[in-house]
Amino acid sequence: MVADAHLGGPGGAADELVAQLESAARDGLARLLLLGDLCHVWVGDRRFETPEVAALARALAGLRAAGVHVDYVEGNRDFFLAESPYQSSFDQVAREVSLEVDGCRYLAVHGDGLDENDRLYRFWRWLSKSAPSRFFITHLPSAVAKRLMMRTERQLAKTNFKHRRRVPKEAINRFAERRFAEGFDVLLLGHFHEARSWRVGGGEVRLVDAWFRSRRLEWLGEGGER
């Protein structure tokens, strides 16, 4: 499992993460869960491709060819990856992914949209990922589209900053309680760039550390699906 590598940003080049993933595959990795924001900005259009995006996409496609199941949970810096030229790198791209390991039911969500009080950010997130935005990004001249995407990314970062300075625990707990009632045991969240966990009712909330901080892969279960 990997969250918030931010390759091309604070995570640097893709080489280290790619080497870790390829090593894990050689050791028997069966399933890879990506919790979003693996690149500093990843747009599902080749015109926006960075060296980090190209290297990571190539590595993930190679893992899938070797039999690894790859799930991608969309982060706030991921745009239009589903049904994009990068589709061969993933088994699925979704807002949330559920899986079971060693009898434990996990629900994985990036985490950026859970704070109901962060209305400005939630609006910008909806707008930047909407169908009209995808149409304009696809049909605008490349230089104009790149400027628009960079402006959108900066706006998302700015509007979300004050709410990410502290973990919105109350909002997370409300969301977790609803989902635990559906039968999940653990809620996995990225986005907050720190490792923490706490109990809510009959389940556990687990914040996954950002890869650009920890520089390591995270594992679920003991001897179970990875």
C-alpha positions as a Python dict, from the first residue, in 0.01 Angstrom:
ca = {
    (1, 'M'): (0, 0, 0),
    (2, 'V'): (126, 347, -90),
    (3, 'A'): (-20, 690, -15),
    (4, 'D'): (84, 1041, -112),
    (5, 'A'): (420, 982, -278),
    (6, 'H'): (395, 1322, -452),
    (7, 'L'): (655, 1222, -710),
    (8, 'G'): (773, 1529, -896),
    (9, 'G'): (713, 1731, -579),
    (10, 'P'): (843, 1655, -229),
    (11, 'G'): (871, 1286, -323),
    (12, 'G'): (1134, 1359, -587),
    (13, 'A'): (1200, 1126, -879),
    (14, 'A'): (1015, 798, -932),
    (15, 'D'): (1317, 565, -923),
    (16, 'E'): (1307, 477, -552),
    (17, 'L'): (936, 397, -538),
    (18, 'V'): (950, 203, -865),
    (19, 'A'): (1237, -8, -729),
    (20, 'Q'): (1041, -81, -409),
    (21, 'L'): (732, -187, -604),
    (22, 'E'): (929, -411, -840),
    (23, 'S'): (1110, -570, -547),
    (24, 'A'): (778, -637, -370),
    (25, 'A'): (641, -797, -687),
    (26, 'R'): (940, -1032, -702),
    (27, 'D'): (869, -1123, -338),
    (28, 'G'): (513, -1228, -419),
    (29, 'L'): (306, -908, -404),
    (30, 'A'): (-52, -1005, -497),
    (31, 'R'): (-243, -679, -463),
    (32, 'L'): (-130, -318, -456),
    (33, 'L'): (-349, -46, -307),
    (34, 'L'): (-260, 310, -406),
    (35, 'L'): (-427, 572, -187),
    (36, 'G'): (-394, 865, -425),
    (37, 'D'): (-158, 1153, -501),
    (38, 'L'): (121, 921, -613),
    (39, 'C'): (243, 1205, -834),
    (40, 'H'): (235, 1572, -744),
    (41, 'V'): (-16, 1618, -1028),
    (42, 'W'): (-139, 1332, -1247),
    (43, 'V'): (-376, 1416, -1532),
    (44, 'G'): (-523, 1149, -1758),
    (45, 'D'): (-388, 1317, -2073),
    (46, 'R'): (-46, 1255, -2227),
    (47, 'R'): (3, 1628, -2285),
    (48, 'F'): (54, 1672, -1911),
    (49, 'E'): (288, 1377, -1867),
    (50, 'T'): (595, 1433, -1651),
    (51, 'P'): (895, 1197, -1626),
    (52, 'E'): (762, 1079, -1289),
    (53, 'V'): (417, 1003, -1430),
    (54, 'A'): (568, 815, -1725),
    (55, 'A'): (798, 606, -1504),
    (56, 'L'): (529, 519, -1250),
    (57, 'A'): (266, 437, -1513),
    (58, 'R'): (514, 210, -1692),
    (59, 'A'): (605, 33, -1366),
    (60, 'L'): (240, -21, -1265),
    (61, 'A'): (157, -162, -1609),
    (62, 'G'): (450, -400, -1565),
    (63, 'L'): (320, -511, -1224),
    (64, 'R'): (-20, -585, -1372),
    (65, 'A'): (139, -783, -1655),
    (66, 'A'): (314, -989, -1385),
    (67, 'G'): (-20, -1066, -1219),
    (68, 'V'): (-41, -797, -948),
    (69, 'H'): (-388, -647, -894),
    (70, 'V'): (-357, -266, -881),
    (71, 'D'): (-628, -48, -723),
    (72, 'Y'): (-601, 332, -744),
    (73, 'V'): (-801, 550, -504),
    (74, 'E'): (-833, 894, -661),
    (75, 'G'): (-661, 1172, -467),
    (76, 'N'): (-706, 1546, -483),
    (77, 'R'): (-411, 1582, -724),
    (78, 'D'): (-539, 1310, -960),
    (79, 'F'): (-753, 1414, -1253),
    (80, 'F'): (-947, 1196, -1499),
    (81, 'L'): (-732, 882, -1469),
    (82, 'A'): (-1026, 646, -1524),
    (83, 'E'): (-1074, 564, -1892),
    (84, 'S'): (-757, 753, -1979),
    (85, 'P'): (-441, 658, -2171),
    (86, 'Y'): (-310, 529, -1837),
    (87, 'Q'): (-590, 275, -1798),
    (88, 'S'): (-353, -20, -1851),
    (89, 'S'): (-171, 77, -1530),
    (90, 'F'): (-472, -1, -1307),
    (91, 'D'): (-733, -267, -1251),
    (92, 'Q'): (-961, 6, -1125),
    (93, 'V'): (-962, 378, -1045),
    (94, 'A'): (-1228, 475, -791),
    (95, 'R'): (-1319, 723, -519),
    (96, 'E'): (-1307, 433, -272),
    (97, 'V'): (-1192, 73, -273),
    (98, 'S'): (-1294, -212, -42),
    (99, 'L'): (-1094, -527, 22),
    (100, 'E'): (-1065, -808, 273),
    (101, 'V'): (-737, -929, 422),
    (102, 'D'): (-713, -1205, 684),
    (103, 'G'): (-1086, -1172, 754),
    (104, 'C'): (-1066, -795, 811),
    (105, 'R'): (-1276, -571, 586),
    (106, 'Y'): (-1098, -250, 481),
    (107, 'L'): (-1242, 58, 316),
    (108, 'A'): (-985, 284, 149),
    (109, 'V'): (-1065, 650, 78),
    (110, 'H'): (-820, 932, 4),
    (111, 'G'): (-972, 1151, 274),
    (112, 'D'): (-968, 1501, 128),
    (113, 'G'): (-1344, 1537, 88),
    (114, 'L'): (-1460, 1427, 433),
    (115, 'D'): (-1468, 1765, 609),
    (116, 'E'): (-1813, 1914, 553),
    (117, 'N'): (-1692, 2250, 689),
    (118, 'D'): (-1434, 2287, 413),
    (119, 'R'): (-1698, 2407, 167),
    (120, 'L'): (-1472, 2611, -58),
    (121, 'Y'): (-1237, 2319, -109),
    (122, 'R'): (-1522, 2075, -170),
    (123, 'F'): (-1659, 2311, -437),
    (124, 'W'): (-1322, 2343, -609),
    (125, 'R'): (-1271, 1968, -593),
    (126, 'W'): (-1611, 1905, -754),
    (127, 'L'): (-1552, 2167, -1023),
    (128, 'S'): (-1200, 2053, -1110),
    (129, 'K'): (-1312, 1691, -1155),
    (130, 'S'): (-1642, 1757, -1332),
    (131, 'A'): (-1732, 1644, -1683),
    (132, 'P'): (-1720, 2002, -1823),
    (133, 'S'): (-1370, 2046, -1682),
    (134, 'R'): (-1260, 1722, -1846),
    (135, 'F'): (-1407, 1838, -2178),
    (136, 'F'): (-1227, 2171, -2166),
    (137, 'I'): (-897, 2017, -2059),
    (138, 'T'): (-921, 1767, -2346),
    (139, 'H'): (-1012, 2022, -2615),
    (140, 'L'): (-820, 2334, -2516),
    (141, 'P'): (-482, 2405, -2679),
    (142, 'S'): (-206, 2231, -2482),
    (143, 'A'): (-42, 2547, -2344),
    (144, 'V'): (-375, 2690, -2226),
    (145, 'A'): (-483, 2359, -2074),
    (146, 'K'): (-157, 2328, -1879),
    (147, 'R'): (-192, 2678, -1736),
    (148, 'L'): (-551, 2602, -1635),
    (149, 'M'): (-454, 2275, -1465),
    (150, 'M'): (-169, 2436, -1273),
    (151, 'R'): (-399, 2716, -1160),
    (152, 'T'): (-660, 2461, -1048),
    (153, 'E'): (-397, 2260, -857),
    (154, 'R'): (-273, 2572, -677),
    (155, 'Q'): (-630, 2670, -590),
    (156, 'L'): (-703, 2324, -450),
    (157, 'A'): (-386, 2334, -240),
    (158, 'K'): (-463, 2683, -111),
    (159, 'T'): (-827, 2621, -22),
    (160, 'N'): (-747, 2291, 149),
    (161, 'F'): (-443, 2410, 347),
    (162, 'K'): (-606, 2546, 661),
    (163, 'H'): (-824, 2238, 701),
    (164, 'R'): (-528, 2000, 660),
    (165, 'R'): (-325, 2173, 931),
    (166, 'R'): (-529, 1964, 1171),
    (167, 'V'): (-693, 1629, 1108),
    (168, 'P'): (-1074, 1686, 1098),
    (169, 'K'): (-1132, 1404, 1344),
    (170, 'E'): (-1498, 1479, 1410),
    (171, 'A'): (-1586, 1467, 1039),
    (172, 'I'): (-1379, 1152, 991),
    (173, 'N'): (-1552, 987, 1286),
    (174, 'R'): (-1897, 1064, 1145),
    (175, 'F'): (-1801, 915, 811),
    (176, 'A'): (-1636, 614, 977),
    (177, 'E'): (-1939, 537, 1192),
    (178, 'R'): (-2163, 531, 885),
    (179, 'R'): (-1930, 299, 696),
    (180, 'F'): (-1859, 69, 990),
    (181, 'A'): (-2235, 20, 1013),
    (182, 'E'): (-2211, -129, 662),
    (183, 'G'): (-1976, -398, 790),
    (184, 'F'): (-1628, -251, 742),
    (185, 'D'): (-1370, -298, 1015),
    (186, 'V'): (-1097, -48, 920),
    (187, 'L'): (-1111, 286, 739),
    (188, 'L'): (-785, 366, 556),
    (189, 'L'): (-713, 731, 476),
    (190, 'G'): (-427, 905, 301),
    (191, 'H'): (-407, 1280, 237),
    (192, 'F'): (-308, 1391, 587),
    (193, 'H'): (58, 1291, 547),
    (194, 'E'): (91, 1132, 890),
    (195, 'A'): (49, 792, 1055),
    (196, 'R'): (-221, 779, 1323),
    (197, 'S'): (-496, 544, 1431),
    (198, 'W'): (-787, 547, 1673),
    (199, 'R'): (-1101, 350, 1751),
    (200, 'V'): (-1449, 461, 1653),
    (201, 'G'): (-1732, 243, 1776),
    (202, 'G'): (-1657, -108, 1660),
    (203, 'G'): (-1394, -13, 1403),
    (204, 'E'): (-1057, 152, 1353),
    (205, 'V'): (-960, 465, 1161),
    (206, 'R'): (-607, 444, 1024),
    (207, 'L'): (-422, 736, 864),
    (208, 'V'): (-150, 610, 630),
    (209, 'D'): (179, 797, 635),
    (210, 'A'): (282, 979, 318),
    (211, 'W'): (544, 786, 121),
    (212, 'F'): (741, 1106, 62),
    (213, 'R'): (791, 1117, 441),
    (214, 'S'): (831, 749, 530),
    (215, 'R'): (992, 620, 208),
    (216, 'R'): (841, 278, 268),
    (217, 'L'): (556, 57, 152),
    (218, 'E'): (279, -22, 400),
    (219, 'W'): (137, -373, 445),
    (220, 'L'): (-204, -505, 544),
    (221, 'G'): (-245, -822, 747),
    (222, 'E'): (17, -1079, 831),
    (223, 'G'): (102, -1313, 551),
    (224, 'G'): (-217, -1213, 375),
    (225, 'E'): (-294, -1025, 55),
    (226, 'R'): (-53, -744, -20),
}
